[in-house]
Amino acid sequence: MWERDVPNLKNPEAASLLIPNANGAYCSGGAEGPLTCTAPEYGIVNYLNYQFRPNAMLSIRSEFYDDFKGQRFGFPTDYSENTIGITWFVGSVIEIRPEARFDYSYEVPAFDGGRKWGQFTFDTDAIFFY
């Protein structure tokens, strides 16, 4: 995918073109570069699910994402994400899904405000069907 006419964060004159709650891009050319540029990105994801009990399933997810100009996440770098989780059905009304996830940025530290290369996340959710 890509977005065109994205304000260049390196060019101070492009600050007036920024839209609230939208990111600019790190375009080529530095401060003397164009006011806007095209910001491409791509990603690929893989899911592997294994049902090990009639009411439980193991899920493994791997993703690779390249934010060429930092317009999507604020840092121009490649990212990977790996998640492992379990889906447990409690009867026919409740679904509980704990998971552990690790994200990593390859070219610049992109987590914790640009201070860390990766981050772990542990979470769970419950879905109630009605």
Phi, psi and chi 1 to 4 in degrees:
 res  aa     phi    psi   chi1   chi2   chi3   chi4
   1 MET       -  168.5  -63.8 -172.0  -52.5      -
   2 TRP  -159.9  161.9   53.5  -88.3      -      -
   3 GLU  -132.4  133.4 -174.8  174.8  -19.0      -
   4 ARG  -101.1  164.7   66.9  175.7 -178.3 -142.7
   5 ASP    57.3   40.9  -60.7  -33.3      -      -
   6 VAL   -86.3  128.6  177.8      -      -      -
   7 PRO   -58.3  138.7  -24.1   33.6      -      -
   8 ASN   -82.8  113.7 -177.9    1.0      -      -
   9 LEU   -68.0  -19.3  -66.8  174.0      -      -
  10 LYS   -81.7  -17.8  -66.9 -179.3 -179.3  178.2
  11 ASN  -101.3  112.8 -172.1  -29.9      -      -
  12 PRO   -60.7  -26.3    2.5   -4.1      -      -
  13 GLU   -70.8  -16.7  -64.7  176.6   17.7      -
  14 ALA   -83.5   -5.3      -      -      -      -
  15 ALA   -58.4  -33.7      -      -      -      -
  16 SER   -71.1  -15.0   63.5      -      -      -
  17 LEU   -88.3  -11.5  -57.8  174.3      -      -
  18 LEU   -64.7  138.9  -72.5  171.0      -      -
  19 ILE   -98.5  137.1  -60.8  168.3      -      -
  20 PRO   -54.4  136.6  -24.8   33.4      -      -
  21 ASN    65.1   22.5  -59.1  -44.1      -      -
  22 ALA  -128.4  148.4      -      -      -      -
  23 ASN   -93.5  147.0  -66.0  -28.7      -      -
  24 GLY   -85.7 -174.4      -      -      -      -
  25 ALA  -126.7  157.7      -      -      -      -
  26 TYR   -92.8   87.1  -66.4   94.3      -      -
  27 CYS   -80.2  160.6  -53.6      -      -      -
  28 SER   -72.2  156.6   60.4      -      -      -
  29 GLY   101.6   -6.9      -      -      -      -
  30 GLY    64.6 -151.0      -      -      -      -
  31 ALA   -65.4  -24.7      -      -      -      -
  32 GLU   -92.3    2.8  -57.8  -60.1  -40.0      -
  33 GLY   -72.9 -174.9      -      -      -      -
  34 PRO   -66.3  161.0   27.5  -35.2      -      -
  35 LEU   -70.8  -34.2  -71.9  177.4      -      -
  36 THR  -135.9  164.2   63.8      -      -      -
  37 CYS  -153.2  176.2   65.9      -      -      -
  38 THR   -92.3  133.0  -60.4      -      -      -
  39 ALA  -113.8   97.5      -      -      -      -
  40 PRO   -86.0  161.5   31.0  -33.5      -      -
  41 GLU  -161.0  157.6   53.9   84.0   16.3      -
  42 TYR  -150.7  159.7   76.1   90.6      -      -
  43 GLY  -150.5  157.7      -      -      -      -
  44 ILE  -140.8  142.1 -173.4  167.5      -      -
  45 VAL  -136.4  150.0   65.6      -      -      -
  46 ASN  -135.0  132.2  178.1   56.5      -      -
  47 TYR  -116.1  139.0  -73.6   91.0      -      -
  48 LEU  -131.3  117.9  176.6   63.8      -      -
  49 ASN  -117.4  136.7  -65.3  -39.0      -      -
  50 TYR  -133.8  119.0  173.7   69.9      -      -
  51 GLN   -87.5  108.8 -174.6  173.7   -6.3      -
  52 PHE   -99.6   -9.4   60.5   92.3      -      -
  53 ARG  -145.1  161.9  -64.3 -174.1   67.0 -176.1
  54 PRO   -59.9  -25.8  -23.4   31.7      -      -
  55 ASN  -117.0   16.1   65.5  -22.3      -      -
  56 ALA  -144.7  144.1      -      -      -      -
  57 MET  -140.0  137.7  174.9  178.0   61.4      -
  58 LEU   -94.6  132.8  175.8   70.3      -      -
  59 SER  -122.9  132.4  -63.3      -      -      -
  60 ILE  -124.1  128.4  -60.7  171.5      -      -
  61 ARG  -126.5  132.9  171.5 -171.5  157.9  117.9
  62 SER  -127.4  137.4  -61.1      -      -      -
  63 GLU  -139.3  144.2  179.9  178.8   -0.8      -
  64 PHE  -125.8  135.8  178.8   81.3      -      -
  65 TYR  -140.4  132.9 -170.4   85.0      -      -
  66 ASP  -117.1  109.9 -168.1  -10.4      -      -
  67 ASP   -98.9   83.6 -171.4    0.7      -      -
  68 PHE   -50.4  -44.8  -69.1   99.1      -      -
  69 LYS  -117.3   13.6  -63.6 -173.4  179.0  174.5
  70 GLY    73.5   13.4      -      -      -      -
  71 GLN   -73.9  -29.3 -163.2  -98.1  -22.4      -
  72 ARG   -83.8  -43.6  -63.2  -23.2 -178.6  -96.0
  73 PHE  -117.9   -2.8  -63.0  117.1      -      -
  74 GLY    94.0   -6.8      -      -      -      -
  75 PHE  -135.9  126.1  -64.9   91.4      -      -
  76 PRO   -77.5   96.8   26.2  -30.3      -      -
  77 THR  -160.9  169.3 -173.9      -      -      -
  78 ASP   -89.4  146.3  -59.5  -23.2      -      -
  79 TYR  -128.2  150.4  -63.0   88.9      -      -
  80 SER  -131.5  155.3   67.5      -      -      -
  81 GLU  -142.8  133.7  168.8  -94.3  -41.5      -
  82 ASN  -131.2  129.2  -65.6  -70.9      -      -
  83 THR  -131.0  140.0  -57.4      -      -      -
  84 ILE  -128.6  133.4 -173.6  165.8      -      -
  85 GLY  -151.2  168.9      -      -      -      -
  86 ILE  -126.9  136.1  -67.0  176.9      -      -
  87 THR  -109.0  122.5  -58.8      -      -      -
  88 TRP  -122.6  120.3  177.3   39.8      -      -
  89 PHE   -91.6  120.6  -64.7   92.9      -      -
  90 VAL  -101.0   99.5 -179.0      -      -      -
  91 GLY    67.0 -146.4      -      -      -      -
  92 SER  -111.5    9.6   61.2      -      -      -
  93 VAL  -114.9  -28.7  179.5      -      -      -
  94 ILE  -121.4  137.3  -58.4  170.7      -      -
  95 GLU  -126.8  123.6 -179.2  179.0  -30.8      -
  96 ILE  -113.5  132.3  -61.0  172.8      -      -
  97 ARG  -134.0   86.3  -55.5 -176.6  -44.8  170.0
  98 PRO   -79.6  150.0   27.0  -31.8      -      -
  99 GLU  -154.4  157.5   70.0  178.2   24.7      -
 100 ALA  -123.5  138.6      -      -      -      -
 101 ARG  -137.6  142.6  172.1  177.9  170.5  150.8
 102 PHE  -128.1  126.4  179.0   67.1      -      -
 103 ASP  -110.9  145.7  -65.3  -88.3      -      -
 104 TYR  -143.5  140.4 -171.9   77.0      -      -
 105 SER  -112.1  139.3   65.1      -      -      -
 106 TYR   -96.5  -31.6  -71.7   90.1      -      -
 107 GLU  -103.2  -32.0  -63.1  169.9   19.1      -
 108 VAL  -142.1  152.8  -63.2      -      -      -
 109 PRO   -68.1  120.5   15.6  -20.2      -      -
 110 ALA  -117.3    1.9      -      -      -      -
 111 PHE  -112.5  159.0  -60.2   99.9      -      -
 112 ASP    55.2   49.4 -164.8   19.6      -      -
 113 GLY    68.6   27.1      -      -      -      -
 114 GLY    87.7   17.3      -      -      -      -
 115 ARG  -105.1  -14.8  -66.7 -174.6  -66.4  -91.6
 116 LYS  -129.4  149.6  -65.9 -176.3  179.6  177.0
 117 TRP   -84.0  -25.7  -68.9   89.2      -      -
 118 GLY  -148.3  171.7      -      -      -      -
 119 GLN  -153.0  145.3   68.7  179.1    8.1      -
 120 PHE  -101.6  144.5  -81.6  102.9      -      -
 121 THR  -134.7  131.2  -53.2      -      -      -
 122 PHE  -121.3  128.0  -59.3   96.5      -      -
 123 ASP  -152.5  171.8   59.4   42.0      -      -
 124 THR  -150.6  155.1 -170.7      -      -      -
 125 ASP  -141.8  163.2   60.0   13.3      -      -
 126 ALA  -130.7  134.3      -      -      -      -
 127 ILE  -115.9  128.4  -60.4  171.7      -      -
 128 PHE  -109.6  118.5  -63.4   88.2      -      -
 129 PHE   -89.4  135.3  -61.8   95.0      -      -
 130 TYR  -141.3      -   57.9   93.2      -      -
